[in-house]
Amino acid sequence: MIRDCGREPRPAPSTPVLTGWTDNQVNCCWIGHATVLINFYGFTILTDPIFSERAGVDLGLATAGPKRHLAPAMKISELPPVDLVLLSHAHMDHLDLPSLKQLRPAAAVTARDTCDLLQETPLREAVELGWSESRTVRTARGQLRVEAFEVRHWGLRWPSKKPRGYNGYLLEREGRRLLFAGDTAFTAGFSAVRAKGPFDLAIMPIGAYNPWIASHCTPEEAVEMANLAGAQKIAPVHFESFKLSDEPMTEPLARFAGALEKEPGRIAWRQTGETVRVA
């Protein structure tokens, strides 16, 4: 942390261009880490928002935690109006309170036993979902069905010892379906959601597996789980923004691309800031 004090995060390699997005398409943009902006036929979703320079514990004068290597591809002030904030679990690199406090009020879905963390944010009325539970979110932009499903992770948030949930999510609107895996180690349970597809896109974590393989999948396992779910395209996240583990920063993408060497068209993006149209 001391060594990082003088290092500034590099700009994201790509700058999102949202001007071509229309409400009769499904478009996604990787802002960084597990933060993805989705326009789902005009219904806007933001996953696990973290725009802070560090991910960690707020000590008042500073945040104790890893510093970004890449800046977010967008600032909070540049976001379009968001209809739904989707929170997978309570870890500080996924539920970042400084970022959430800056968001405009929106509907929110979060994991079991995490709403207490949101009381000082505009998302204090968030809906908690446990595995296999669902909610249809209705806004002025229409409605979106959200279903939580079981992943292999954990949910404690230091310093509390309170057990908390951790979710992946299935998103459905107008006959199209997306999958957001949140954070997970390998689990064959992704095959259980296959019947609820087909999925145009699976957003899958591919980093922080060495030595944390018990709670974070390898890139090859991310591809295997997306295949078990029956996803067409795969969007890799949870790498290159923060160094959370021992593998080299460039390794996750190289291994992910290698796992899809024979199907490169299934790779939704390769670097922060890129966008993809999936329908």
PyMOL commands that set and color helices and strands:
alter all, ss='L'
color gray80, all
select helices_A, chain A and resi 3-6+76-78+97-102+115-118+188-196+219-229+251-259+264-266
alter helices_A, ss='H'
color red, helices_A
select strands_A, chain A and resi 26-32+35-40+43-47+57-58+63-64+84-86+107-111+127-129+134-139+142-150+167-173+176-180+199-205+231-237+275-277
alter strands_A, ss='S'
color yellow, strands_A
deselect
rebuild
show_as cartoon
